[in-house]
Amino acid sequence: MISKPPGIEDIFPDRIEKWNRIVDAARSSFVSFNYRECIIPIMEFAEVFTRGLGGATDIVTKEMFTLEDRGGRNLALRPEGTASLVRAYVENGEFNRLSTCKFFYHGPMFRAERPQKGRLRQFNQFGAEMFGSIDPYYDFEIILVMDTIARKLGIMDYTLLLNSIGCPECRGGYIKVLSEYYLEKSESLCDDCKTRLNKNPLRLLDCKKEKCRPLKEEAPFIRDYICEGCSTHHEKLQKLLDDNNVRNTDAPRLVRGLDYYTRTTFEFVTDRLGGQNAFAAGGRYDNLVEQSGGKSTPAVGFAAGIERLFLLMDGAVNSAGIDFYLVHSGGESLNAAIKLIPPLTSRGFSMDIDPEKTSFKQQMKKANKENARLVLIIGEDELMEKKFTVKEMSSGSQASYGLDTFDEYLKGVHVSARRHEGRS
Ligand code: HAM
């Protein structure tokens, strides 16, 4: 047997109800806030990410799955959706007929990380991106969408970490101060951080190694160096969150592991995930569209990890079950039962049948296993009398009707609500 590579998961039917509940909660929330769905490619030219995410980020230097196409061009499996969506936004004429554009997406992402609980090499994200406005309302809206989704999924025990990392103009001054601070202590840095100090000092605040933690804790705060415009933006966002009861915690060292951010950065974290404490994260990136060849267009967005939300949701979601299980006694009785399938499925009812089993007991057992609401029996007696019998599984009550009234009977049955719960 060939097994799957490390850090890659199969989502089998035992997990799919819960999985779909997450995707459905996200989709219905995005639609409520007027975000529109995009399907973007899983594979891009590697440059989309090397330029978009920053050449010194861990994702670009260590974690991208890349391959060469037959023409020698470097391709990458997408490690995230934002740079890809920006590429698509610019390439599709920037959707410039609208002043603001709001998009959402979901699907697999790939990062060659060391696999552990909540950290995979192929994982799934849903995310939203808003293009075209500098207004802090949109930072608030993006956060509110994720807060809405978390609440729909029953995840309330999280902390929203919030920071501003300023704009390229004001960040320069801070980076100088930060470099000076670290330069004096460079001997105590890990090897990665020694490189970061030369290439991209802001990434020093991103280091997760124990060795670098004490230095990080003493590092100067970026927010003491940001300009008035960035400061005002941050205060307005904080006021919107506070006025609308979205609890948030000041996180003055939250810089995030991607270079495209400007001003707002945030993470939704919990202590229930061990080392991988963030289940959603995002921020503003006002320069990425222009850097990617588009018009200057401010933007803000977030993405959440579906596997991490899955781990955070309490308990299993009950299998939705089916509306009808068809019970027969083989031969002509089976043929008669099969004839009832199209009228059922064309009306939206879910059903199942086992053509090989003819024992009533075995079929009732299967009906129970499939969590059927109603059992529709066409046994030999029914066949002779041109009838069908319906048993309601919850009450055990049973009634028979003429086969020629099957359509009439169905008009009085509702398609099971459970099947459609949470679907948008
Ligand atoms: P990110 O923080 O790299 O941001 O990822 C967002 C979320 O994806 C994380 O909070 C986590 O839940 C999930 N995630 C990341 N890596 C893994 C992994 N190896 N295994 C399982 N889950 C993972 C971004 O990707 C940005 N594109 C977010 C954004 C959108 N910023 C602006 N717009």
Residues whose N, C-alpha, C, O or C-beta is under 5 A from the ligand:
A	BS01	HAM	E80 G81 T82 R111 E113 G118 R119 L120 F123 Q125 G127 A128 A278 F279 A280 A281 G282 G283 G301 F302 A303 A304 G305 R308
